[in-house]
Amino acid sequence: MDLTLTPEQAEIVTSSAAFLRTRLPSSSLRQRLDSHDEVDAAVWSAAAELGWFALGLPEDRGGVGFGLADEALLFREIGRSLAPGPFLSTVLAARIATLAGCDELAGRIVGGAERVGLVLGGGEQGGVVRLLDADQSFVVALSPSAAALVAVDALHDVRRVRCVDPASSMRRATAGELRPVAIVQDEVDAIGRRGHVLAAAMLTGIAEAARDIAAEHARNRIQFDRPIGVHQAVKHPCAEMAVHAERAFAQTAFAAVAHDEGRRDAEFHATSALVVATEAAERSTAATIQVLGGMGFTFEHDAHLFVKRARVVARLFGAPSDHLAHLLTLAPAE
Amino acid sequence: MDLAFSAEDDAFRDEVRTWLAEHAPREHRPHDLQAAREHDLDWQRRQYEAGWAGIGWPVAYGGRDLSLTRQLIWYEEYARTGLAPIDARFVGLSHAGPTLIGRGTDRQRADHLLPILRGDVVWCQGFSEPEAGSDLAGLRTRAVVDGDDLVVTGQKIWTSFASVADWQELLVRTNPEAPKHRGITWLICDLHAPGIEVRPIRTMDDGDHFAEVFYDEVRIPRSNVVGDVDDGWSVAMSTLSFERGTAFTISQVQLSTNVERLIELARSHRSVNGRPAIADESIAQRLARARADVAALRALTYLNISRNAHAAQPGPEGSMLKLEDARLNQEVYRLALDILGPRCLELVDGEDDTYWVERQLWSYAASIGGGTSEIQKNIVAERLLGLPR
């Protein structure tokens, strides 16, 4: 038992963080916001070339052969960096297409030619389903027992709506029967569960980024002749953020490894990870705005972008209350 | 990263589980403190005779020097017996003993370590004072050198098991002129020495193992100084490096077990309007959240132990474990009260529900003893995040 990173895992963290920092800084996100073109195609291709969309696919199916634990480390960096783009749903789509034997589609997704969005979890609301990042041809749709790829043009009344998160594109569509072009049952491969763990990883990265922004401000902002971080009213929320981030990381790592090792309680741990990481991200991003004061409330500062991204990622696969309810139906952890 | 235990470690777990199943005391731990002392020491003796004493202590001092992973396994299995996580053996095994191992003289180690492991003696801690809690370095109990002795006058408070203890780790001020951290000495105090008075303190959970201890010109031989005179603060700090992540394992496992018991209770217990408590959406959500939180606490424990296994010194991450342990103890037992409904107002010996009421009353101490949650947050913010003091 060892939850520290191997040297190879540490390298995944370092290299993906460096790529994101140089190719997808938050300034580039802002430049693209008004253009409704959140994803830089060249950067997306570069990510594909790094193997990001095939990281967890088996080597004999054209993948890198890494585990969910390694993918989780990548997605933690994606969360931390606020990188725009459907990385998570595209990774799930690559897996669905590959395991369903749709080799041509899998190749386009893995190669970066096809970005895939997501049908937002939680079911329809008043006859409406919501699609995230459905800018191209396909979306991932999860059911309680399977993961599928659906063609966007098989949906009706698809119309764009503005998302609270400026870096996510959102659409509404009329609910109807979704006919999959590819489908993988959970008992063959628990793809939905991988999505939960990767979402938890993104939320962990967001919580860590928020913590670091708040701590830096607390160390450097001078008022009444002293850094504001000397006061416990500022110091303690920062400490709480550190605890939230650490718990989120620990439980997400545990869940990813539990999945890779085929533990019977993998579902319990994946659901717990999403619950804990959601709370970490939501509380930390809110607390960071408070520590920042007036600056935190501006559009110009990145703090609100973390709030909004956390809100979206926490709801990719259903409402937070859905995950709590699901957790209670499962057998206890082992 | 991996969660797998080796085949040898799994075999070790089986061995521990089997031994504990056969030998752990079955009778209830007595309420009366003197009887509890005998009960605890008898249990320690039996562990010693079977080779289970001092699992984390060096072999040279009678221990088994087990790996951190095996210590984790021992504590996980111990927690499953349901035995009290803290009893009269705690200070000797986890605090005084390790301090003597780290900073004691050969004579002090020879005199005291084996009796602790064998279950011959009980130790207690004389650190806090009425005017020195979180600011421990502000302690005032005075010790004056007089020939071969130190003469001690003052008072300690919050000393668990003092009324049934043989020895005490005692922090005293030997140099009032020096800056406060530099005039402190760590002493081995014989509690049977003349001039010592122990007064029990009743706590809000009806516990009586707390006490105040008064010292009126108590003579303690110089040979009982651990480390150097005036260097006691560094001796006290050295104890902390012995704790490498396993301190809260028993608490964490028992919390997990209790969350599952509460889920069962909520499913079976009819609330006032005749529905099971779990039909209440807010109770169901709090139970689910408790499941996620105790899972994360275990993951945090594993992460901490993993790091400490690679590190020379434990880091400030241990403070995060204590913070979470305290917070969850308080949340889980408060949830228990809401599941119980009006029965949470009663204390009836022998009734199952009383267990939850007693645990909840105890839980107020979880964020205070051993370093308050406020101090832990200061440590996390200052040492991990670099915030200014």
Interface residues (C-beta under 8 A of the other chain):
Chain A: M1 D2 L3 T4 L5 T6 Q9 A69 R211 A215 A218 R219 R226 P227 G229 V230 Q232 V234 K235 H236 C238 A239 E240 A242 V243 E246 R247 A248 F249 A250 Q251 A253 F254 A256 V257 A258 E261 R263 F268 H269 T271 S272 A273 V275 V276 S321 L324 A325 L327 L328 P332 A333
Chain B: M1 D2 L3 A4 F5 D9 T69 L72 S256 E260 I263 A284 Q285 L287 A288 R289 R291 A292 D293 A295 A296 L297 R298 A299 L300 Y302 L303 I305 S306 R307 A309 H310 E317 M320 L323 E324 E374 Q376 K377 N378 V380 A381 E382 L384 L385 G386 L387 P388 R389
